[in-house]
Structure formats: structure tokens, C-alpha cells
Amino acid sequence: MSAKKASKDDCDCETDNESLANILIDFVKDELLKSNIRYEIVKPILIYILYYLIPFILLLMILNFITTIIAVYIVFKYLL
């Protein structure tokens, strides 16, 4: 009688391990499906562009505008 109980307990232990493995596999699948590439990879790149590249471009635009104003001043003062 006790031999039958032991084999039944072993079987329950195996099904518990399988169900635990299935739960872990489902959890990992869900987490992988929830992860969004856009927010994990693209967003840091956009932040980099926002804080470093855009001010540099604005600085170049301002310098270009100032040099154009100086060039127009020189043309009107000395050539006309």
C-alpha cells in the first residue's frame, strides 16, 4: 500500500515540476512579448539626439545667420 502512495507522490511531484516549468516558460514568453523595441532602443537614441545634436545644429544655424549678416554688411559698405 505504501508503495502505491510513494509512486503517486512521485507522479504528483513530476506534474508539479512540469506545471512550474510551464508557468516559467509562459512568464518568459509574456515578458518577451511585452518588451517594446521602440522604447528600449529607439528612445535612448532620440534622447541623445534631443540633448546633443539639436543644440549643435541650432548653434550652426545661428553662426550661419550671423556670418551672412556680416557678409551683407561688408558688401553694402565697401562695394556700393
mmCIF file of the N, C-alpha and C atoms, coordinates in Angstrom:
data_MODEL
# 
_entry.id   MODEL 
# 
loop_
_atom_site.group_PDB 
_atom_site.id 
_atom_site.type_symbol 
_atom_site.label_atom_id 
_atom_site.label_alt_id 
_atom_site.label_comp_id 
_atom_site.label_asym_id 
_atom_site.label_entity_id 
_atom_site.label_seq_id 
_atom_site.pdbx_PDB_ins_code 
_atom_site.Cartn_x 
_atom_site.Cartn_y 
_atom_site.Cartn_z 
_atom_site.occupancy 
_atom_site.B_iso_or_equiv 
_atom_site.pdbx_formal_charge 
_atom_site.auth_seq_id 
_atom_site.auth_comp_id 
_atom_site.auth_asym_id 
_atom_site.auth_atom_id 
_atom_site.pdbx_PDB_model_num 
ATOM 1   N N  . MET A 1 1  ? 0.802  -1.180  0.000   1.00 0.00 ? 1  MET A N  1 
ATOM 2   C CA . MET A 1 1  ? 0.000  0.000   0.000   1.00 0.00 ? 1  MET A CA 1 
ATOM 3   C C  . MET A 1 1  ? 0.857  1.261   0.000   1.00 0.00 ? 1  MET A C  1 
ATOM 4   N N  . SER A 1 2  ? 1.893  1.252   0.816   1.00 0.00 ? 2  SER A N  1 
ATOM 5   C CA . SER A 1 2  ? 2.745  2.428   0.878   1.00 0.00 ? 2  SER A CA 1 
ATOM 6   C C  . SER A 1 2  ? 3.529  2.605   -0.415  1.00 0.00 ? 2  SER A C  1 
ATOM 7   N N  . ALA A 1 3  ? 3.779  1.509   -1.133  1.00 0.00 ? 3  ALA A N  1 
ATOM 8   C CA . ALA A 1 3  ? 4.491  1.605   -2.411  1.00 0.00 ? 3  ALA A CA 1 
ATOM 9   C C  . ALA A 1 3  ? 3.630  2.346   -3.423  1.00 0.00 ? 3  ALA A C  1 
ATOM 10  N N  . LYS A 1 4  ? 2.337  2.102   -3.396  1.00 0.00 ? 4  LYS A N  1 
ATOM 11  C CA . LYS A 1 4  ? 1.441  2.803   -4.315  1.00 0.00 ? 4  LYS A CA 1 
ATOM 12  C C  . LYS A 1 4  ? 1.389  4.292   -3.993  1.00 0.00 ? 4  LYS A C  1 
ATOM 13  N N  . LYS A 1 5  ? 1.381  4.617   -2.714  1.00 0.00 ? 5  LYS A N  1 
ATOM 14  C CA . LYS A 1 5  ? 1.364  6.027   -2.319  1.00 0.00 ? 5  LYS A CA 1 
ATOM 15  C C  . LYS A 1 5  ? 2.642  6.732   -2.744  1.00 0.00 ? 5  LYS A C  1 
ATOM 16  N N  . ALA A 1 6  ? 3.769  6.056   -2.586  1.00 0.00 ? 6  ALA A N  1 
ATOM 17  C CA . ALA A 1 6  ? 5.050  6.662   -2.954  1.00 0.00 ? 6  ALA A CA 1 
ATOM 18  C C  . ALA A 1 6  ? 5.100  6.933   -4.450  1.00 0.00 ? 6  ALA A C  1 
ATOM 19  N N  . SER A 1 7  ? 4.628  5.999   -5.247  1.00 0.00 ? 7  SER A N  1 
ATOM 20  C CA . SER A 1 7  ? 4.656  6.225   -6.696  1.00 0.00 ? 7  SER A CA 1 
ATOM 21  C C  . SER A 1 7  ? 3.686  7.337   -7.080  1.00 0.00 ? 7  SER A C  1 
ATOM 22  N N  . LYS A 1 8  ? 2.562  7.426   -6.386  1.00 0.00 ? 8  LYS A N  1 
ATOM 23  C CA . LYS A 1 8  ? 1.617  8.501   -6.665  1.00 0.00 ? 8  LYS A CA 1 
ATOM 24  C C  . LYS A 1 8  ? 2.208  9.853   -6.273  1.00 0.00 ? 8  LYS A C  1 
ATOM 25  N N  . ASP A 1 9  ? 2.923  9.911   -5.153  1.00 0.00 ? 9  ASP A N  1 
ATOM 26  C CA . ASP A 1 9  ? 3.576  11.150  -4.739  1.00 0.00 ? 9  ASP A CA 1 
ATOM 27  C C  . ASP A 1 9  ? 4.655  11.553  -5.730  1.00 0.00 ? 9  ASP A C  1 
ATOM 28  N N  . ASP A 1 10 ? 5.399  10.568  -6.253  1.00 0.00 ? 10 ASP A N  1 
ATOM 29  C CA . ASP A 1 10 ? 6.413  10.862  -7.266  1.00 0.00 ? 10 ASP A CA 1 
ATOM 30  C C  . ASP A 1 10 ? 5.766  11.439  -8.514  1.00 0.00 ? 10 ASP A C  1 
ATOM 31  N N  . CYS A 1 11 ? 4.651  10.894  -8.885  1.00 0.00 ? 11 CYS A N  1 
ATOM 32  C CA . CYS A 1 11 ? 3.935  11.381  -10.069 1.00 0.00 ? 11 CYS A CA 1 
ATOM 33  C C  . CYS A 1 11 ? 3.455  12.810  -9.842  1.00 0.00 ? 11 CYS A C  1 
ATOM 34  N N  . ASP A 1 12 ? 2.941  13.091  -8.660  1.00 0.00 ? 12 ASP A N  1 
ATOM 35  C CA . ASP A 1 12 ? 2.498  14.449  -8.352  1.00 0.00 ? 12 ASP A CA 1 
ATOM 36  C C  . ASP A 1 12 ? 3.662  15.426  -8.395  1.00 0.00 ? 12 ASP A C  1 
ATOM 37  N N  . CYS A 1 13 ? 4.805  14.966  -7.923  1.00 0.00 ? 13 CYS A N  1 
ATOM 38  C CA . CYS A 1 13 ? 5.992  15.824  -7.930  1.00 0.00 ? 13 CYS A CA 1 
ATOM 39  C C  . CYS A 1 13 ? 6.413  16.141  -9.364  1.00 0.00 ? 13 CYS A C  1 
ATOM 40  N N  . GLU A 1 14 ? 6.338  15.149  -10.247 1.00 0.00 ? 14 GLU A N  1 
ATOM 41  C CA . GLU A 1 14 ? 6.704  15.370  -11.650 1.00 0.00 ? 14 GLU A CA 1 
ATOM 42  C C  . GLU A 1 14 ? 5.730  16.336  -12.319 1.00 0.00 ? 14 GLU A C  1 
ATOM 43  N N  . THR A 1 15 ? 4.448  16.172  -12.058 1.00 0.00 ? 15 THR A N  1 
ATOM 44  C CA . THR A 1 15 ? 3.478  17.087  -12.665 1.00 0.00 ? 15 THR A CA 1 
ATOM 45  C C  . THR A 1 15 ? 3.635  18.490  -12.094 1.00 0.00 ? 15 THR A C  1 
ATOM 46  N N  . ASP A 1 16 ? 3.992  18.590  -10.819 1.00 0.00 ? 16 ASP A N  1 
ATOM 47  C CA . ASP A 1 16 ? 4.247  19.907  -10.235 1.00 0.00 ? 16 ASP A CA 1 
ATOM 48  C C  . ASP A 1 16 ? 5.440  20.570  -10.905 1.00 0.00 ? 16 ASP A C  1 
ATOM 49  N N  . ASN A 1 17 ? 6.503  19.787  -11.145 1.00 0.00 ? 17 ASN A N  1 
ATOM 50  C CA . ASN A 1 17 ? 7.680  20.338  -11.815 1.00 0.00 ? 17 ASN A CA 1 
ATOM 51  C C  . ASN A 1 17 ? 7.346  20.771  -13.238 1.00 0.00 ? 17 ASN A C  1 
ATOM 52  N N  . GLU A 1 18 ? 6.545  19.948  -13.930 1.00 0.00 ? 18 GLU A N  1 
ATOM 53  C CA . GLU A 1 18 ? 6.160  20.303  -15.296 1.00 0.00 ? 18 GLU A CA 1 
ATOM 54  C C  . GLU A 1 18 ? 5.288  21.555  -15.307 1.00 0.00 ? 18 GLU A C  1 
ATOM 55  N N  . SER A 1 19 ? 4.359  21.638  -14.366 1.00 0.00 ? 19 SER A N  1 
ATOM 56  C CA . SER A 1 19 ? 3.498  22.818  -14.330 1.00 0.00 ? 19 SER A CA 1 
ATOM 57  C C  . SER A 1 19 ? 4.300  24.062  -13.952 1.00 0.00 ? 19 SER A C  1 
ATOM 58  N N  . LEU A 1 20 ? 5.271  23.909  -13.053 1.00 0.00 ? 20 LEU A N  1 
ATOM 59  C CA . LEU A 1 20 ? 6.137  25.031  -12.700 1.00 0.00 ? 20 LEU A CA 1 
ATOM 60  C C  . LEU A 1 20 ? 6.969  25.469  -13.909 1.00 0.00 ? 20 LEU A C  1 
ATOM 61  N N  . ALA A 1 21 ? 7.474  24.492  -14.655 1.00 0.00 ? 21 ALA A N  1 
ATOM 62  C CA . ALA A 1 21 ? 8.242  24.814  -15.861 1.00 0.00 ? 21 ALA A CA 1 
ATOM 63  C C  . ALA A 1 21 ? 7.351  25.521  -16.878 1.00 0.00 ? 21 ALA A C  1 
ATOM 64  N N  . ASN A 1 22 ? 6.128  25.052  -17.030 1.00 0.00 ? 22 ASN A N  1 
ATOM 65  C CA . ASN A 1 22 ? 5.200  25.701  -17.965 1.00 0.00 ? 22 ASN A CA 1 
ATOM 66  C C  . ASN A 1 22 ? 4.873  27.121  -17.525 1.00 0.00 ? 22 ASN A C  1 
ATOM 67  N N  . ILE A 1 23 ? 4.713  27.317  -16.238 1.00 0.00 ? 23 ILE A N  1 
ATOM 68  C CA . ILE A 1 23 ? 4.439  28.664  -15.723 1.00 0.00 ? 23 ILE A CA 1 
ATOM 69  C C  . ILE A 1 23 ? 5.618  29.583  -16.000 1.00 0.00 ? 23 ILE A C  1 
ATOM 70  N N  . LEU A 1 24 ? 6.836  29.093  -15.762 1.00 0.00 ? 24 LEU A N  1 
ATOM 71  C CA . LEU A 1 24 ? 8.028  29.905  -16.029 1.00 0.00 ? 24 LEU A CA 1 
ATOM 72  C C  . LEU A 1 24 ? 8.175  30.206  -17.514 1.00 0.00 ? 24 LEU A C  1 
ATOM 73  N N  . ILE A 1 25 ? 7.930  29.203  -18.354 1.00 0.00 ? 25 ILE A N  1 
ATOM 74  C CA . ILE A 1 25 ? 8.026  29.417  -19.804 1.00 0.00 ? 25 ILE A CA 1 
ATOM 75  C C  . ILE A 1 25 ? 6.994  30.435  -20.254 1.00 0.00 ? 25 ILE A C  1 
ATOM 76  N N  . ASP A 1 26 ? 5.773  30.327  -19.759 1.00 0.00 ? 26 ASP A N  1 
ATOM 77  C CA . ASP A 1 26 ? 4.740  31.300  -20.121 1.00 0.00 ? 26 ASP A CA 1 
ATOM 78  C C  . ASP A 1 26 ? 5.099  32.702  -19.646 1.00 0.00 ? 26 ASP A C  1 
ATOM 79  N N  . PHE A 1 27 ? 5.674  32.800  -18.456 1.00 0.00 ? 27 PHE A N  1 
ATOM 80  C CA . PHE A 1 27 ? 6.081  34.106  -17.937 1.00 0.00 ? 27 PHE A CA 1 
ATOM 81  C C  . PHE A 1 27 ? 7.154  34.733  -18.821 1.00 0.00 ? 27 PHE A C  1 
ATOM 82  N N  . VAL A 1 28 ? 8.150  33.942  -19.204 1.00 0.00 ? 28 VAL A N  1 
ATOM 83  C CA . VAL A 1 28 ? 9.225  34.458  -20.054 1.00 0.00 ? 28 VAL A CA 1 
ATOM 84  C C  . VAL A 1 28 ? 8.670  34.874  -21.411 1.00 0.00 ? 28 VAL A C  1 
ATOM 85  N N  . LYS A 1 29 ? 7.776  34.073  -21.970 1.00 0.00 ? 29 LYS A N  1 
ATOM 86  C CA . LYS A 1 29 ? 7.160  34.430  -23.256 1.00 0.00 ? 29 LYS A CA 1 
ATOM 87  C C  . LYS A 1 29 ? 6.406  35.752  -23.146 1.00 0.00 ? 29 LYS A C  1 
ATOM 88  N N  . ASP A 1 30 ? 5.628  35.896  -22.087 1.00 0.00 ? 30 ASP A N  1 
ATOM 89  C CA . ASP A 1 30 ? 4.864  37.133  -21.905 1.00 0.00 ? 30 ASP A CA 1 
ATOM 90  C C  . ASP A 1 30 ? 5.781  38.340  -21.767 1.00 0.00 ? 30 ASP A C  1 
ATOM 91  N N  . GLU A 1 31 ? 6.845  38.191  -21.005 1.00 0.00 ? 31 GLU A N  1 
ATOM 92  C CA . GLU A 1 31 ? 7.770  39.314  -20.820 1.00 0.00 ? 31 GLU A CA 1 
ATOM 93  C C  . GLU A 1 31 ? 8.469  39.682  -22.119 1.00 0.00 ? 31 GLU A C  1 
ATOM 94  N N  . LEU A 1 32 ? 8.820  38.683  -22.914 1.00 0.00 ? 32 LEU A N  1 
ATOM 95  C CA . LEU A 1 32 ? 9.460  38.968  -24.198 1.00 0.00 ? 32 LEU A CA 1 
ATOM 96  C C  . LEU A 1 32 ? 8.487  39.639  -25.155 1.00 0.00 ? 32 LEU A C  1 
ATOM 97  N N  . LEU A 1 33 ? 7.241  39.218  -25.112 1.00 0.00 ? 33 LEU A N  1 
ATOM 98  C CA . LEU A 1 33 ? 6.251  39.830  -25.994 1.00 0.00 ? 33 LEU A CA 1 
ATOM 99  C C  . LEU A 1 33 ? 5.880  41.235  -25.532 1.00 0.00 ? 33 LEU A C  1 
ATOM 100 N N  . LYS A 1 34 ? 5.935  41.488  -24.226 1.00 0.00 ? 34 LYS A N  1 
ATOM 101 C CA . LYS A 1 34 ? 5.606  42.816  -23.706 1.00 0.00 ? 34 LYS A CA 1 
ATOM 102 C C  . LYS A 1 34 ? 6.694  43.838  -24.011 1.00 0.00 ? 34 LYS A C  1 
ATOM 103 N N  . SER A 1 35 ? 7.947  43.387  -24.090 1.00 0.00 ? 35 SER A N  1 
ATOM 104 C CA . SER A 1 35 ? 9.039  44.334  -24.295 1.00 0.00 ? 35 SER A CA 1 
ATOM 105 C C  . SER A 1 35 ? 8.887  44.985  -25.658 1.00 0.00 ? 35 SER A C  1 
ATOM 106 N N  . ASN A 1 36 ? 9.020  46.282  -25.659 1.00 0.00 ? 36 ASN A N  1 
ATOM 107 C CA . ASN A 1 36 ? 8.821  47.041  -26.876 1.00 0.00 ? 36 ASN A CA 1 
ATOM 108 C C  . ASN A 1 36 ? 10.165 47.592  -27.323 1.00 0.00 ? 36 ASN A C  1 
ATOM 109 N N  . ILE A 1 37 ? 10.574 47.194  -28.517 1.00 0.00 ? 37 ILE A N  1 
ATOM 110 C CA . ILE A 1 37 ? 11.880 47.598  -29.042 1.00 0.00 ? 37 ILE A CA 1 
ATOM 111 C C  . ILE A 1 37 ? 11.942 49.113  -29.177 1.00 0.00 ? 37 ILE A C  1 
ATOM 112 N N  . ARG A 1 38 ? 10.834 49.719  -29.548 1.00 0.00 ? 38 ARG A N  1 
ATOM 113 C CA . ARG A 1 38 ? 10.829 51.166  -29.765 1.00 0.00 ? 38 ARG A CA 1 
ATOM 114 C C  . ARG A 1 38 ? 11.248 51.917  -28.506 1.00 0.00 ? 38 ARG A C  1 
ATOM 115 N N  . TYR A 1 39 ? 10.719 51.529  -27.373 1.00 0.00 ? 39 TYR A N  1 
ATOM 116 C CA . TYR A 1 39 ? 11.009 52.263  -26.140 1.00 0.00 ? 39 TYR A CA 1 
ATOM 117 C C  . TYR A 1 39 ? 12.333 51.856  -25.510 1.00 0.00 ? 39 TYR A C  1 
ATOM 118 N N  . GLU A 1 40 ? 12.813 50.657  -25.810 1.00 0.00 ? 40 GLU A N  1 
ATOM 119 C CA . GLU A 1 40 ? 14.055 50.206  -25.195 1.00 0.00 ? 40 GLU A CA 1 
ATOM 120 C C  . GLU A 1 40 ? 15.286 50.577  -25.999 1.00 0.00 ? 40 GLU A C  1 
ATOM 121 N N  . ILE A 1 41 ? 15.147 50.727  -27.309 1.00 0.00 ? 41 ILE A N  1 
ATOM 122 C CA . ILE A 1 41 ? 16.308 51.012  -28.150 1.00 0.00 ? 41 ILE A CA 1 
ATOM 123 C C  . ILE A 1 41 ? 16.212 52.394  -28.782 1.00 0.00 ? 41 ILE A C  1 
ATOM 124 N N  . VAL A 1 42 ? 15.074 52.715  -29.356 1.00 0.00 ? 42 VAL A N  1 
ATOM 125 C CA . VAL A 1 42 ? 14.933 53.960  -30.105 1.00 0.00 ? 42 VAL A CA 1 
ATOM 126 C C  . VAL A 1 42 ? 14.866 55.161  -29.176 1.00 0.00 ? 42 VAL A C  1 
ATOM 127 N N  . LYS A 1 43 ? 14.196 55.040  -28.052 1.00 0.00 ? 43 LYS A N  1 
ATOM 128 C CA . LYS A 1 43 ? 14.036 56.184  -27.152 1.00 0.00 ? 43 LYS A CA 1 
ATOM 129 C C  . LYS A 1 43 ? 15.366 56.728  -26.632 1.00 0.00 ? 43 LYS A C  1 
ATOM 130 N N  . PRO A 1 44 ? 16.326 55.892  -26.197 1.00 0.00 ? 44 PRO A N  1 
ATOM 131 C CA . PRO A 1 44 ? 17.620 56.465  -25.792 1.00 0.00 ? 44 PRO A CA 1 
ATOM 132 C C  . PRO A 1 44 ? 18.335 57.184  -26.931 1.00 0.00 ? 44 PRO A C  1 
ATOM 133 N N  . ILE A 1 45 ? 18.174 56.683  -28.150 1.00 0.00 ? 45 ILE A N  1 
ATOM 134 C CA . ILE A 1 45 ? 18.789 57.356  -29.299 1.00 0.00 ? 45 ILE A CA 1 
ATOM 135 C C  . ILE A 1 45 ? 18.128 58.711  -29.522 1.00 0.00 ? 45 ILE A C  1 
ATOM 136 N N  . LEU A 1 46 ? 16.823 58.768  -29.379 1.00 0.00 ? 46 LEU A N  1 
ATOM 137 C CA . LEU A 1 46 ? 16.121 60.038  -29.551 1.00 0.00 ? 46 LEU A CA 1 
ATOM 138 C C  . LEU A 1 46 ? 16.508 61.035  -28.463 1.00 0.00 ? 46 LEU A C  1 
ATOM 139 N N  . ILE A 1 47 ? 16.705 60.550  -27.262 1.00 0.00 ? 47 ILE A N  1 
ATOM 140 C CA . ILE A 1 47 ? 17.149 61.434  -26.182 1.00 0.00 ? 47 ILE A CA 1 
ATOM 141 C C  . ILE A 1 47 ? 18.541 61.961  -26.477 1.00 0.00 ? 47 ILE A C  1 
ATOM 142 N N  . TYR A 1 48 ? 19.406 61.100  -27.014 1.00 0.00 ? 48 TYR A N  1 
ATOM 143 C CA . TYR A 1 48 ? 20.748 61.537  -27.399 1.00 0.00 ? 48 TYR A CA 1 
ATOM 144 C C  . TYR A 1 48 ? 20.658 62.636  -28.448 1.00 0.00 ? 48 TYR A C  1 
ATOM 145 N N  . ILE A 1 49 ? 19.810 62.435  -29.442 1.00 0.00 ? 49 ILE A N  1 
ATOM 146 C CA . ILE A 1 49 ? 19.647 63.445  -30.491 1.00 0.00 ? 49 ILE A CA 1 
ATOM 147 C C  . ILE A 1 49 ? 19.078 64.731  -29.905 1.00 0.00 ? 49 ILE A C  1 
ATOM 148 N N  . LEU A 1 50 ? 18.116 64.595  -29.022 1.00 0.00 ? 50 LEU A N  1 
ATOM 149 C CA . LEU A 1 50 ? 17.468 65.768  -28.448 1.00 0.00 ? 50 LEU A CA 1 
ATOM 150 C C  . LEU A 1 50 ? 18.444 66.630  -27.664 1.00 0.00 ? 50 LEU A C  1 
ATOM 151 N N  . TYR A 1 51 ? 19.275 66.017  -26.855 1.00 0.00 ? 51 TYR A N  1 
ATOM 152 C CA . TYR A 1 51 ? 20.125 66.793  -25.952 1.00 0.00 ? 51 TYR A CA 1 
ATOM 153 C C  . TYR A 1 51 ? 21.483 67.176  -26.529 1.00 0.00 ? 51 TYR A C  1 
ATOM 154 N N  . TYR A 1 52 ? 21.952 66.472  -27.544 1.00 0.00 ? 52 TYR A N  1 
ATOM 155 C CA . TYR A 1 52 ? 23.287 66.756  -28.054 1.00 0.00 ? 52 TYR A CA 1 
ATOM 156 C C  . TYR A 1 52 ? 23.292 67.256  -29.490 1.00 0.00 ? 52 TYR A C  1 
ATOM 157 N N  . LEU A 1 53 ? 22.518 66.660  -30.340 1.00 0.00 ? 53 LEU A N  1 
ATOM 158 C CA . LEU A 1 53 ? 22.588 67.001  -31.756 1.00 0.00 ? 53 LEU A CA 1 
ATOM 159 C C  . LEU A 1 53 ? 21.795 68.258  -32.088 1.00 0.00 ? 53 LEU A C  1 
ATOM 160 N N  . ILE A 1 54 ? 20.615 68.410  -31.545 1.00 0.00 ? 54 ILE A N  1 
ATOM 161 C CA . ILE A 1 54 ? 19.781 69.570  -31.868 1.00 0.00 ? 54 ILE A CA 1 
ATOM 162 C C  . ILE A 1 54 ? 20.426 70.881  -31.415 1.00 0.00 ? 54 ILE A C  1 
ATOM 163 N N  . PRO A 1 55 ? 20.975 71.013  -30.220 1.00 0.00 ? 55 PRO A N  1 
ATOM 164 C CA . PRO A 1 55 ? 21.658 72.272  -29.876 1.00 0.00 ? 55 PRO A CA 1 
ATOM 165 C C  . PRO A 1 55 ? 22.853 72.565  -30.781 1.00 0.00 ? 55 PRO A C  1 
ATOM 166 N N  . PHE A 1 56 ? 23.571 71.536  -31.192 1.00 0.00 ? 56 PHE A N  1 
ATOM 167 C CA . PHE A 1 56 ? 24.695 71.729  -32.103 1.00 0.00 ? 56 PHE A CA 1 
ATOM 168 C C  . PHE A 1 56 ? 24.208 72.265  -33.448 1.00 0.00 ? 56 PHE A C  1 
ATOM 169 N N  . ILE A 1 57 ? 23.122 71.722  -33.961 1.00 0.00 ? 57 ILE A N  1 
ATOM 170 C CA . ILE A 1 57 ? 22.561 72.198  -35.230 1.00 0.00 ? 57 ILE A CA 1 
ATOM 171 C C  . ILE A 1 57 ? 22.066 73.632  -35.082 1.00 0.00 ? 57 ILE A C  1 
ATOM 172 N N  . LEU A 1 58 ? 21.419 73.945  -33.972 1.00 0.00 ? 58 LEU A N  1 
ATOM 173 C CA . LEU A 1 58 ? 20.956 75.319  -33.751 1.00 0.00 ? 58 LEU A CA 1 
ATOM 174 C C  . LEU A 1 58 ? 22.129 76.294  -33.676 1.00 0.00 ? 58 LEU A C  1 
ATOM 175 N N  . LEU A 1 59 ? 23.205 75.892  -33.047 1.00 0.00 ? 59 LEU A N  1 
ATOM 176 C CA . LEU A 1 59 ? 24.397 76.735  -32.983 1.00 0.00 ? 59 LEU A CA 1 
ATOM 177 C C  . LEU A 1 59 ? 24.956 76.994  -34.384 1.00 0.00 ? 59 LEU A C  1 
ATOM 178 N N  . LEU A 1 60 ? 25.002 75.964  -35.207 1.00 0.00 ? 60 LEU A N  1 
ATOM 179 C CA . LEU A 1 60 ? 25.469 76.148  -36.586 1.00 0.00 ? 60 LEU A CA 1 
ATOM 180 C C  . LEU A 1 60 ? 24.547 77.084  -37.373 1.00 0.00 ? 60 LEU A C  1 
ATOM 181 N N  . MET A 1 61 ? 23.252 76.964  -37.152 1.00 0.00 ? 61 MET A N  1 
ATOM 182 C CA . MET A 1 61 ? 22.312 77.851  -37.848 1.00 0.00 ? 61 MET A CA 1 
ATOM 183 C C  . MET A 1 61 ? 22.514 79.303  -37.423 1.00 0.00 ? 61 MET A C  1 
ATOM 184 N N  . ILE A 1 62 ? 22.704 79.537  -36.146 1.00 0.00 ? 62 ILE A N  1 
ATOM 185 C CA . ILE A 1 62 ? 22.918 80.906  -35.653 1.00 0.00 ? 62 ILE A CA 1 
ATOM 186 C C  . ILE A 1 62 ? 24.219 81.477  -36.196 1.00 0.00 ? 62 ILE A C  1 
ATOM 187 N N  . LEU A 1 63 ? 25.285 80.658  -36.197 1.00 0.00 ? 63 LEU A N  1 
ATOM 188 C CA . LEU A 1 63 ? 26.558 81.126  -36.756 1.00 0.00 ? 63 LEU A CA 1 
ATOM 189 C C  . LEU A 1 63 ? 26.435 81.440  -38.243 1.00 0.00 ? 63 LEU A C  1 
ATOM 190 N N  . ASN A 1 64 ? 25.704 80.619  -38.969 1.00 0.00 ? 64 ASN A N  1 
ATOM 191 C CA . ASN A 1 64 ? 25.488 80.866  -40.393 1.00 0.00 ? 64 ASN A CA 1 
ATOM 192 C C  . ASN A 1 64 ? 24.724 82.171  -40.595 1.00 0.00 ? 64 ASN A C  1 
ATOM 193 N N  . PHE A 1 65 ? 23.720 82.409  -39.792 1.00 0.00 ? 65 PHE A N  1 
ATOM 194 C CA . PHE A 1 65 ? 22.945 83.643  -39.902 1.00 0.00 ? 65 PHE A CA 1 
ATOM 195 C C  . PHE A 1 65 ? 23.818 84.862  -39.609 1.00 0.00 ? 65 PHE A C  1 
ATOM 196 N N  . ILE A 1 66 ? 24.625 84.782  -38.557 1.00 0.00 ? 66 ILE A N  1 
ATOM 197 C CA . ILE A 1 66 ? 25.490 85.916  -38.188 1.00 0.00 ? 66 ILE A CA 1 
ATOM 198 C C  . ILE A 1 66 ? 26.510 86.197  -39.283 1.00 0.00 ? 66 ILE A C  1 
ATOM 199 N N  . THR A 1 67 ? 27.124 85.140  -39.836 1.00 0.00 ? 67 THR A N  1 
ATOM 200 C CA . THR A 1 67 ? 28.112 85.365  -40.903 1.00 0.00 ? 67 THR A CA 1 
ATOM 201 C C  . THR A 1 67 ? 27.454 85.917  -42.158 1.00 0.00 ? 67 THR A C  1 
ATOM 202 N N  . THR A 1 68 ? 26.226 85.537  -42.430 1.00 0.00 ? 68 THR A N  1 
ATOM 203 C CA . THR A 1 68 ? 25.511 86.097  -43.583 1.00 0.00 ? 68 THR A CA 1 
ATOM 204 C C  . THR A 1 68 ? 25.245 87.584  -43.371 1.00 0.00 ? 68 THR A C  1 
ATOM 205 N N  . ILE A 1 69 ? 24.830 87.956  -42.171 1.00 0.00 ? 69 ILE A N  1 
ATOM 206 C CA . ILE A 1 69 ? 24.602 89.370  -41.868 1.00 0.00 ? 69 ILE A CA 1 
ATOM 207 C C  . ILE A 1 69 ? 25.903 90.161  -42.023 1.00 0.00 ? 69 ILE A C  1 
ATOM 208 N N  . ILE A 1 70 ? 27.007 89.620  -41.535 1.00 0.00 ? 70 ILE A N  1 
ATOM 209 C CA . ILE A 1 70 ? 28.307 90.298  -41.665 1.00 0.00 ? 70 ILE A CA 1 
ATOM 210 C C  . ILE A 1 70 ? 28.700 90.431  -43.131 1.00 0.00 ? 70 ILE A C  1 
ATOM 211 N N  . ALA A 1 71 ? 28.467 89.371  -43.926 1.00 0.00 ? 71 ALA A N  1 
ATOM 212 C CA . ALA A 1 71 ? 28.810 89.426  -45.351 1.00 0.00 ? 71 ALA A CA 1 
ATOM 213 C C  . ALA A 1 71 ? 27.975 90.483  -46.069 1.00 0.00 ? 71 ALA A C  1 
ATOM 214 N N  . VAL A 1 72 ? 26.697 90.569  -45.769 1.00 0.00 ? 72 VAL A N  1 
ATOM 215 C CA . VAL A 1 72 ? 25.841 91.588  -46.397 1.00 0.00 ? 72 VAL A CA 1 
ATOM 216 C C  . VAL A 1 72 ? 26.303 92.980  -45.982 1.00 0.00 ? 72 VAL A C  1 
ATOM 217 N N  . TYR A 1 73 ? 26.673 93.172  -44.742 1.00 0.00 ? 73 TYR A N  1 
ATOM 218 C CA . TYR A 1 73 ? 27.177 94.465  -44.267 1.00 0.00 ? 73 TYR A CA 1 
ATOM 219 C C  . TYR A 1 73 ? 28.449 94.862  -45.019 1.00 0.00 ? 73 TYR A C  1 
ATOM 220 N N  . ILE A 1 74 ? 29.364 93.909  -45.179 1.00 0.00 ? 74 ILE A N  1 
ATOM 221 C CA . ILE A 1 74 ? 30.611 94.203  -45.900 1.00 0.00 ? 74 ILE A CA 1 
ATOM 222 C C  . ILE A 1 74 ? 30.325 94.576  -47.350 1.00 0.00 ? 74 ILE A C  1 
ATOM 223 N N  . VAL A 1 75 ? 29.426 93.850  -47.987 1.00 0.00 ? 75 VAL A N  1 
ATOM 224 C CA . VAL A 1 75 ? 29.097 94.147  -49.393 1.00 0.00 ? 75 VAL A CA 1 
ATOM 225 C C  . VAL A 1 75 ? 28.494 95.541  -49.502 1.00 0.00 ? 75 VAL A C  1 
ATOM 226 N N  . PHE A 1 76 ? 27.548 95.876  -48.659 1.00 0.00 ? 76 PHE A N  1 
ATOM 227 C CA . PHE A 1 76 ? 26.915 97.191  -48.769 1.00 0.00 ? 76 PHE A CA 1 
ATOM 228 C C  . PHE A 1 76 ? 27.855 98.325  -48.378 1.00 0.00 ? 76 PHE A C  1 
ATOM 229 N N  . LYS A 1 77 ? 28.766 98.095  -47.468 1.00 0.00 ? 77 LYS A N  1 
ATOM 230 C CA . LYS A 1 77 ? 29.651 99.161  -47.020 1.00 0.00 ? 77 LYS A CA 1 
ATOM 231 C C  . LYS A 1 77 ? 30.765 99.443  -48.026 1.00 0.00 ? 77 LYS A C  1 
ATOM 232 N N  . TYR A 1 78 ? 31.402 98.404  -48.564 1.00 0.00 ? 78 TYR A N  1 
ATOM 233 C CA . TYR A 1 78 ? 32.597 98.619  -49.377 1.00 0.00 ? 78 TYR A CA 1 
ATOM 234 C C  . TYR A 1 78 ? 32.350 98.536  -50.882 1.00 0.00 ? 78 TYR A C  1 
ATOM 235 N N  . LEU A 1 79 ? 31.320 97.853  -51.328 1.00 0.00 ? 79 LEU A N  1 
ATOM 236 C CA . LEU A 1 79 ? 31.129 97.707  -52.769 1.00 0.00 ? 79 LEU A CA 1 
ATOM 237 C C  . LEU A 1 79 ? 30.056 98.633  -53.326 1.00 0.00 ? 79 LEU A C  1 
ATOM 238 N N  . LEU A 1 80 ? 29.196 99.144  -52.502 1.00 0.00 ? 80 LEU A N  1 
ATOM 239 C CA . LEU A 1 80 ? 28.151 100.025 -53.032 1.00 0.00 ? 80 LEU A CA 1 
ATOM 240 C C  . LEU A 1 80 ? 28.317 101.448 -52.596 1.00 0.00 ? 80 LEU A C  1 
# 
